[in-house]
Amino acid sequence: MFSKEVYMSRRKKLKEEIKNGIILVCGNELSPMNCEDNTYPFMQDSTFLYYFGLDRENLFGIIDVDNDKDYIFGNELTMDDIIWMGPQVTLKEQCESVGIENVHSLDELNEFMTNLQKEKKTVHYIPQYRHSLMIKMADWFKVSPNDINKNISENLCFAVANQRNIKTPEEIEEIEKAVNVTRDMHLAAMKAIKPGMMEYEVAAILENISRSQNSSLSFPTICTINGQTLHNHYHGNKIKEGDLLLIDAGARIESGYCGDMTTTHPVSGKFTERQKDIYNLLISMFDKAEELIKPGITYLDVHLAVCKVLAKGMIERNILRGNPDEIVKNGVHALFMPHGLGHMMGLDVHDMENIGEPIVGYNGNKKSSQFGLSSLRLGRTLETGFVFTVEPGIYFIPELISKWKSENKFSEYINYDELEKYLDFGGMRYEGDYLVTENGNRRLGNKMPKYPNEIEAIREEAFK
């Protein structure tokens, strides 16, 4: 993917942070769908990909901090492998391309790990999510698989997160490629949506564009007329006149970097006045975030400022009443936006989610437990080189509204009579991907339609 010097430099920096011991970085294995020979498409662990750059299954990386050595453990292909898969670049050649000279078999790894235990060496690793690897590690360390993630190295977690959170120029270039494929996916759908189509037909258009550009999906596509359900992966509804179709979809390009966008489309080609009114409020929230993003501000503060725009907008529409600051402080606004404003993005669409939001998104600071704020994945102080999403939303969730009303919750702030006029509205959100620059921010990718007139102009193509 990148030059071997990039990977050597990354590993060197990690050694300097950790200072002693052994760092174990597990690559992913193939995962069976229904039998050993029928597997899900392979996806390499992103931390392994970051430090070792090898997109190949059944590999383990060792960074020996004490002796300043790097290893790859894995097996060379056999003739049986070549018969089924064709000629391949040898593992040794692949390792040389990323600056690794010490290449050993998986049998030798078992011996290596046994010796580490005898020598009582400190072995650092980050949280694991593949159970097959946890079982293997449990055998090496003579513990229960249930205890593997109890013994992680917090120092390593912070070192990896803080290194990977700062995107280098070559990474930004790759992310921008992924963002542009993501853009093409959304634009193709925007030009094709018509009343009478099924949601799965639109989802197929999105995936086709991704596949046609040698990319996969960065996460399971959300394509739904029921946008009030935040992560709605059901695609079985017929799209009707007057509906809003929410699409949350992204591409993962060959290098592993991801894009993530959400768009909301008027199925009839034009927004109704009520839809346009709420959509304009949504975009004013998005624009507020773009206005504030810069180094030194916390993303928590950006999120809260966006929530105040939402609160003021709902007051203007007689749905809320009172002081916007109080409304946001008490979490009343979360009735309409029960999620956070965005998340880190890179080799994972939610970058390093396996390491955990408290470390990646909060640098060890405590997250809020308040409804809505508890779902803010990123709250830390922004730094030059951070890449993350900006994703405000406005939702009218009938079940949540009914629950709060039955509890008389926040009745001093909420005009339930007016709010209930929106029970059939659904939900909408808009998402773009941003880089923090030295003086502010830059939205990644080519220009994307955002305002109602821009969306309606493109939607007209579906009806020609």
C-alpha positions in Angstrom: 0.0 0.0 0.0 2.6 2.5 1.1 6.4 2.4 1.0 8.2 0.2 3.5 9.6 3.3 5.1 6.1 4.3 6.2 5.6 1.1 8.1 9.1 1.0 9.5 8.5 4.6 10.8 5.2 3.7 12.3 6.6 0.7 14.2 9.6 2.8 15.3 7.3 5.4 16.8 5.3 2.8 18.6 8.5 1.3 20.1 9.5 4.7 21.4 6.1 5.1 23.1 6.0 1.6 24.7 9.7 1.5 25.7 9.9 -2.1 26.7 8.5 -5.6 26.3 6.9 -7.3 23.3 4.0 -5.9 21.2 1.7 -8.6 19.7 -0.5 -7.5 16.8 -2.8 -10.1 15.6 -3.9 -10.2 11.9 -7.3 -11.6 11.1 -8.2 -15.2 10.0 -10.7 -16.3 7.5 -14.2 -16.6 9.1 -16.5 -19.4 7.9 -20.0 -18.6 6.8 -21.4 -22.1 7.2 -18.4 -24.4 6.7 -14.6 -24.1 6.9 -14.2 -23.7 3.1 -17.0 -21.2 2.5 -15.8 -18.0 4.2 -16.9 -14.4 4.5 -14.8 -11.9 2.4 -11.6 -11.4 4.2 -11.0 -8.1 6.0 -7.7 -7.5 7.7 -7.5 -6.1 11.2 -6.9 -2.4 10.8 -4.2 -2.1 13.5 -2.3 -4.9 11.8 -2.8 -3.2 8.5 -1.6 0.1 9.9 1.7 -1.3 11.3 2.5 -4.1 8.9 0.6 -3.3 5.7 -0.1 -7.0 4.7 -3.6 -7.8 3.6 -3.3 -11.5 4.0 -4.9 -13.9 6.4 -3.4 -15.9 9.3 -0.5 -13.6 10.1 0.8 -12.3 13.4 3.1 -9.4 13.9 5.6 -9.1 16.7 7.4 -5.8 17.6 10.2 -6.6 20.0 10.8 -3.3 21.7 13.7 -4.6 23.9 15.8 -5.9 20.9 14.5 -3.5 18.3 13.3 -6.3 16.0 10.1 -6.8 14.0 8.7 -10.2 13.1 6.0 -11.7 10.9 4.7 -15.2 11.7 2.8 -17.0 9.0 3.0 -19.9 6.7 4.1 -19.8 3.1 1.6 -21.1 0.5 1.7 -24.7 -0.4 1.2 -26.3 -3.8 -2.4 -27.0 -2.8 -2.9 -23.3 -2.2 -1.4 -22.4 -5.5 -3.7 -25.0 -7.3 -6.8 -23.3 -5.9 -5.7 -19.7 -5.9 -3.0 -19.4 -8.5 0.6 -18.1 -8.2 1.0 -15.7 -5.3 3.8 -13.4 -4.1 5.7 -15.2 -1.4 5.2 -14.2 2.2 8.9 -13.5 2.5 8.7 -11.1 -0.5 5.6 -9.4 1.0 7.3 -8.9 4.3 10.4 -7.4 2.7 8.1 -4.9 1.0 7.1 -3.5 4.4 10.6 -3.7 6.0 10.3 -7.0 7.8 13.3 -9.4 7.6 12.4 -11.8 10.3 9.8 -14.2 8.8 8.8 -17.4 10.6 6.2 -20.1 10.5 3.1 -20.4 12.8 4.6 -23.4 14.4 7.6 -21.2 15.3 5.2 -18.7 16.8 3.9 -21.2 19.3 7.5 -21.8 20.4 8.2 -18.1 20.5 5.3 -17.4 22.7 6.1 -20.3 25.0 9.6 -18.9 25.5 8.2 -15.4 26.3 6.2 -16.9 29.1 9.2 -18.8 30.5 11.2 -15.5 30.4 8.3 -13.7 32.0 8.4 -11.1 29.2 5.8 -8.3 29.2 3.5 -8.8 26.2 1.4 -5.8 25.2 -1.7 -6.2 23.1 -4.9 -4.3 22.4 -8.5 -5.6 22.9 -9.4 -8.6 20.7 -12.7 -9.1 18.9 -12.2 -12.4 17.1 -13.0 -15.3 19.4 -10.8 -17.8 17.5 -7.8 -15.5 18.1 -8.8 -15.1 21.8 -8.8 -18.9 22.2 -5.4 -19.1 20.6 -4.0 -16.3 22.8 -5.6 -18.0 25.9 -3.6 -21.1 25.1 -0.3 -19.1 24.8 -0.9 -17.2 28.1 -2.5 -20.1 30.0 -5.6 -18.2 30.9 -9.3 -18.4 30.1 -10.4 -16.9 26.8 -12.8 -14.8 28.9 -9.8 -13.1 30.6 -7.9 -12.1 27.4 -9.5 -8.7 27.2 -9.0 -8.2 31.0 -5.2 -8.2 30.4 -4.9 -5.7 27.6 -2.1 -3.0 27.7 -3.7 0.3 28.4 -0.4 2.0 27.5 -0.5 0.3 24.1 -4.1 1.3 23.6 -3.4 5.0 24.1 -0.2 4.8 22.0 -2.0 3.2 19.1 -5.0 5.5 19.3 -3.0 8.7 19.5 -0.7 7.7 16.7 -3.5 6.5 14.4 -5.8 9.4 15.2 -3.3 11.8 13.4 -3.7 11.1 9.7 -0.6 11.6 7.5 -0.8 13.1 4.0 -0.7 9.7 2.3 -3.6 8.5 4.6 -5.6 11.6 3.8 -5.2 11.0 0.1 -6.5 7.4 0.5 -9.4 8.5 2.7 -10.4 11.1 0.2 -10.5 8.5 -2.5 -12.9 6.5 -0.4 -15.0 9.6 0.3 -15.2 10.2 -3.5 -16.4 6.6 -4.2 -18.9 7.1 -1.4 -20.0 10.4 -3.1 -20.5 8.5 -6.4 -22.6 5.9 -4.6 -25.0 8.6 -3.1 -25.2 10.6 -6.3 -26.1 7.5 -8.4 -28.9 6.7 -5.9 -30.1 10.3 -5.9 -30.5 10.2 -9.6 -32.3 6.9 -9.7 -34.8 6.9 -6.8 -38.5 6.8 -8.0 -41.8 6.1 -6.3 -42.6 2.4 -6.6 -39.0 1.1 -6.2 -38.1 -1.1 -3.3 -35.5 0.0 -0.8 -33.3 -3.0 -1.8 -33.2 -1.8 -5.4 -31.6 1.4 -4.2 -29.3 -0.5 -1.9 -28.2 -2.5 -4.9 -27.3 0.7 -6.8 -25.1 1.8 -4.0 -23.3 -1.5 -3.8 -22.9 -1.7 -7.6 -21.2 1.7 -7.7 -18.8 0.7 -4.9 -18.0 -2.7 -6.5 -17.5 -1.1 -9.9 -14.7 1.1 -8.4 -12.9 -1.9 -6.8 -14.3 -1.1 -3.4 -16.4 -2.8 -0.8 -18.8 -1.4 1.7 -17.4 0.3 4.8 -20.4 -0.9 6.8 -23.8 -2.5 6.1 -25.9 0.0 4.1 -28.8 1.9 5.8 -31.4 2.7 3.1 -34.8 3.3 4.5 -38.0 5.3 4.4 -38.1 4.9 8.2 -35.3 7.2 9.0 -36.5 7.6 12.6 -34.9 4.2 13.2 -31.3 5.2 13.5 -29.6 2.0 12.3 -32.3 0.5 10.1 -30.8 -2.3 7.9 -34.1 -3.6 6.6 -34.6 -2.9 2.9 -37.9 -4.5 2.2 -40.2 -1.4 2.0 -41.7 0.0 -1.2 -40.8 3.7 -1.7 -43.8 5.9 -2.1 -44.7 9.4 -3.2 -44.1 11.9 -0.3 -41.6 9.6 1.5 -38.2 10.7 2.6 -35.5 8.1 1.8 -32.5 8.2 4.2 -29.3 6.7 2.9 -26.3 6.1 5.2 -23.6 4.3 3.2 -19.9 4.3 2.5 -17.1 2.7 0.6 -14.0 0.9 1.8 -11.3 1.1 -0.9 -8.6 -1.5 -1.7 -6.1 0.1 0.7 -8.6 -0.3 3.6 -9.5 3.3 4.1 -13.2 4.2 4.5 -15.7 6.9 3.6 -19.1 7.5 5.3 -21.9 9.8 4.2 -25.6 10.2 4.9 -28.1 11.9 2.6 -31.9 12.3 2.8 -33.9 12.4 -0.4 -37.4 13.5 -1.3 -38.9 10.5 -3.2 -41.3 12.8 -5.1 -38.4 14.9 -6.4 -39.1 17.9 -4.3 -39.4 18.4 -0.6 -42.8 19.3 0.8 -42.8 22.6 2.7 -42.8 20.8 6.0 -39.9 18.5 4.9 -38.0 21.4 3.6 -38.5 23.4 6.8 -37.1 20.6 9.0 -34.3 19.9 6.4 -33.2 23.5 6.5 -32.9 23.3 10.3 -30.8 20.1 9.9 -28.4 21.9 7.5 -28.1 24.9 9.8 -26.9 22.4 12.4 -24.4 21.0 10.0 -23.2 24.4 9.0 -22.7 25.4 12.7 -20.4 22.4 13.1 -18.4 23.3 10.0 -18.1 26.9 11.3 -16.6 25.8 14.7 -14.3 22.9 13.8 -10.6 23.8 14.4 -7.7 22.7 16.5 -8.1 23.3 20.2 -11.9 23.0 20.5 -13.4 19.9 21.9 -15.8 18.0 19.7 -18.1 17.9 22.8 -18.4 21.7 22.6 -19.1 21.5 18.9 -21.8 18.9 19.5 -23.4 21.0 22.2 -23.4 24.1 20.0 -25.1 22.1 17.2 -27.7 20.9 19.8 -28.5 24.5 20.7 -29.2 25.2 17.1 -31.6 22.3 17.1 -33.2 23.5 20.4 -33.7 27.1 19.0 -35.2 25.7 15.8 -37.7 23.6 17.8 -38.6 26.7 19.9 -39.2 28.7 16.7 -41.5 25.9 15.5 -43.5 25.9 18.8 -42.4 22.3 19.5 -40.2 23.3 22.4 -40.4 26.2 24.8 -37.9 27.8 27.2 -34.3 28.6 27.3 -32.1 26.8 24.7 -29.2 26.5 27.1 -31.4 24.9 29.7 -33.0 22.6 27.1 -29.6 21.3 26.0 -28.1 21.1 29.6 -31.1 18.9 30.6 -30.9 16.8 27.5 -34.4 17.6 26.2 -33.1 18.0 22.7 -32.0 14.4 22.6 -35.7 13.5 22.0 -34.9 14.7 18.4 -31.3 13.7 18.2 -30.4 10.8 20.5 -27.0 10.2 19.0 -23.6 12.0 18.8 -22.4 14.4 16.1 -19.8 12.1 14.7 -16.9 9.7 15.1 -13.3 9.2 14.0 -12.8 7.6 10.6 -9.9 6.0 8.8 -9.0 2.3 8.4 -12.3 1.6 10.3 -15.4 3.6 9.5 -15.6 4.0 13.3 -11.9 4.2 13.7 -10.4 1.9 16.3 -13.8 1.1 17.8 -12.3 -2.1 19.2 -9.9 -0.1 21.4 -12.9 1.8 22.8 -14.4 5.3 22.7 -13.1 6.4 26.1 -9.5 6.1 24.7 -10.0 6.9 21.0 -12.7 9.5 21.3 -12.1 11.0 24.8 -8.4 10.4 25.4 -9.2 8.7 28.7 -11.7 11.3 29.9 -15.0 10.1 31.2 -18.0 10.1 28.9 -21.4 11.5 29.9 -24.1 9.1 30.9 -26.9 11.5 29.9 -29.3 10.2 27.2 -28.0 11.4 23.8 -24.6 12.5 25.1 -23.8 9.0 26.1 -23.9 8.1 22.4 -21.4 10.8 21.4 -18.4 8.8 20.2 -16.0 11.7 19.9 -15.7 14.4 22.5 -11.9 15.1 22.8 -10.0 18.2 21.9 -9.5 18.4 18.2 -6.0 18.2 16.7 -4.6 18.9 13.3 -4.8 15.7 11.3 -7.9 14.3 12.9 -10.5 12.9 10.4 -14.0 12.4 11.5 -17.7 12.6 10.5 -20.1 15.5 11.0 -23.6 13.9 11.2 -26.5 15.9 12.8 -29.9 14.3 12.6 -33.5 15.2 13.4 -35.9 12.4 14.2 -39.5 12.1 15.3 -39.6 8.6 17.0 -43.3 7.8 17.8 -42.4 5.2 20.5 -40.0 7.6 22.3 -42.4 10.5 22.1 -45.2 8.4 23.5 -43.0 7.1 26.3 -41.9 10.6 27.3 -45.4 12.0 27.1 -46.8 9.1 29.3 -44.1 9.9 31.9 -44.9 13.7 31.6 -41.2 14.0 31.0 -39.9 17.5 30.4 -43.5 18.8 30.0 -42.3 22.3 31.0 -40.2 22.3 27.8 -42.1 20.1 25.3 -45.3 21.1 23.6 -46.6 17.6 23.1 -49.7 18.8 21.2 -47.6 20.4 18.6 -45.1 17.7 18.6 -47.7 15.0 17.9 -48.4 16.6 14.5 -45.0 15.3 13.4 -45.5 11.6 14.5 -45.7 10.6 10.8 -42.6 12.6 9.7 -39.9 10.0 10.1 -36.3 11.2 10.4 -33.4 12.7 8.5 -29.7 13.3 8.8 -26.9 14.6 6.7 -23.2 13.5 7.0 -19.9 14.6 5.6 -16.3 13.7 6.4 -13.9 16.3 7.7 -10.2 16.9 8.2 -8.9 19.3 10.9 -6.3 21.6 9.3 -3.9 23.9 11.0 -6.3 26.8 10.9 -9.7 25.2 10.7 -11.1 22.3 8.7 -11.7 21.0 5.2 -14.5 18.8 4.0 -13.0 15.8 2.2 -14.0 14.8 -1.3 -15.5 16.6 -4.2 -18.4 18.9 -3.7 -21.5 17.2 -2.4 -25.1 18.6 -2.8 -26.4 19.8 0.6 -29.0 22.4 0.3 -32.6 21.6 -0.8 -32.4 23.3 -4.2 -29.1 21.3 -5.0 -30.8 18.0 -4.1 -34.0 18.8 -6.0 -32.0 19.7 -9.1 -30.2 16.4 -9.1 -33.4 14.5 -8.2 -35.1 15.9 -11.3 -32.8 13.6 -13.4 -34.7 10.5 -12.0 -37.9 11.8 -13.7 -36.6 12.7 -17.1 
